[in-house]
Amino acid sequence: MSSASGASEQDGVVIEELDEMQIDPDERSEFVEASSIPLFGEPGASIIIPPQQRRRKRRSTAASTSMSESETDDESPQQKEMWIKKFISGEMSYQEYQAKMQQGVDIELEDEEEIVTRPRGGRKSSGFDKDYSTSRKDALRGNLQGPQQVKVEGKASMKRHRRMLPPALQGLMGQANLCYARGDAEMAKQLCLEIVRQVPLAHEPFITLAQIYETEDPEKFLQFSLIAAHLNPSDVEQWVRIAEISEERGNLDQALTCYSRAIKTDPKNFDLRMKRVQLLEKKGEEKQAFKCYFAMLPYIPKERGEFLVETAKRLAKKFHEESNITAAMEAMDRAYGCVPELFSVEDINLFLELLIATGNYRRALDVLMVHTSVEVHEMVNEEDEPTSRRSIYTVVIPDVIILDFRTKLAVVLIHLKCEHLFEMIVTNILTNINVEEAGDCYLDIAESLMKEESYHFALKLLVPLIKSENFSLAAVWLRYADCLRA
């Protein structure tokens, strides 16, 4: 410890000398003998880092892993540090390191329930080029501390960016970037590797290493870029950049992984989701592409409404073939909720069929009211208990209405248990639908009445069927017999 006092500054790193006699004896025990790291190419220059401080910094950094985005993955920080150290020292090949980092990282598809409830929103991107430029300028100033903690409505929140380097290593990072800017790539490499040795989970040195190797060794450029992305997974543009390079080189699996990691950070980004699903189709993975299309529905912008409707119909057809009626309905519902004005009569009819098949009768009635001239008046019986109140409908059905819509309106009202309207419903069907031309509509409504145990009204529709020439079929006679026995 020097007996002189003063301060010197070296590239943003302050080295303070204290007079030993001026320090309290109790505090003197906190000081330890320091070791120095030479700055390559700068004779006599060094950065002094006490060993205990380095250990303390590492412990402090590990303790704050919840605030570092590099710990958003499943692997523990200790494992990541070990893998990076082994890779840098040559004990582990990059292929082995990559296999460790990608354990359990498949194409991540959101749970369907989460997608349904997730609010819509705009695109949010970090901007790799802008972020790199800002990071570079900060590094040259010796400032790599990242964002500060902010208060939001009384709660502390941390913008999760990069791991903070110890102050001395911030200066070393700035020195490395200065060397690279001056064209001394070899010195910049050595300084970056020294930072990695001490703080393996800091992504800044890997960004600089990637830039150094970009022209001289494209493979190492990609390797260091991937490591930087894993350590700073919030950088969407970095993931996208690596994905595009990987796709150009024919490594589609790696490109898919990168797109999935970008989507994990920016789940509302439609363009990213579209790139991923196109890549899956390119690989011939239709099942995964199908799932990704379904996950993408809530994020298709309104200006792409026609694409949204066509995608929803394709999904609904596929789900229907797989007997997954609920998912088919959800696909159409998402499209209808965004662009109902783009639904054709056929689209609305399909949507109504799926709503009825899944028991969403009130929703089906609402859709019919929007797209037809049907008038529905709802009243509440105030004499009933609040928990047992049931709506009573008075309905005005226009003379001119599409056959399928008239049939579905009848089915919906029956399943909404509007018993006081059953007589009117049956009369309306008998009056407006020719049994010889659309007997299947009679049967659909009769079966709905049977499900509600209204056999008397069901018979009024089954009798014309058994007397008809075109629909006096075994299935109709069977329903007729069931009603007579009930």
MOMO-V988831 format. One line per field, one symbol per residue. burial: b if it has 24 or more other ideal C-beta (glycine too) atoms within 12 Angstrom, else e. A space follows every 10 residues. Layout:
# MOMO-V988831
burial = ???
This chain:
# MOMO-V988831
burial = eeeeeeeeeb bbbebeeeee eeeeeeeeee eeeeeebebb eeeeebbbbe eebbeebbee bbeebebbbb bebebebeeb bebbeebbee eeebeebbeb bbeebebbbb eeeebeeeee eeeebbebee bbebbbebbb ebbbbbeeee eeeeeeeeeb bbbbbbbbbb bbbbbbbbbb eeeebebbbb bbbbbbbbbb bbbbbbbbbb bbbeeeeeee bbbbbbbbbb bbbbbbbbbb bbbbbbbeee ebbbbbbbbb bbbbbbbbbb bbbbbbbebb eeeeeeebbb bbbbbbbbbb beeeeebbbb bbbbbbeebe eeeebebbbb bbbbbbbbbb eebeeebbbb bbbbbbbbeb bebbbbbbbe bbebebeeee eeeeeeeeee eebebebeee bbbbbbbbbb bbbbbbebee bbeebbebbb ebbebeebbb bbbbbbbbbb bbebbebbbb bbbbbbebee beeeebeebb eebeee
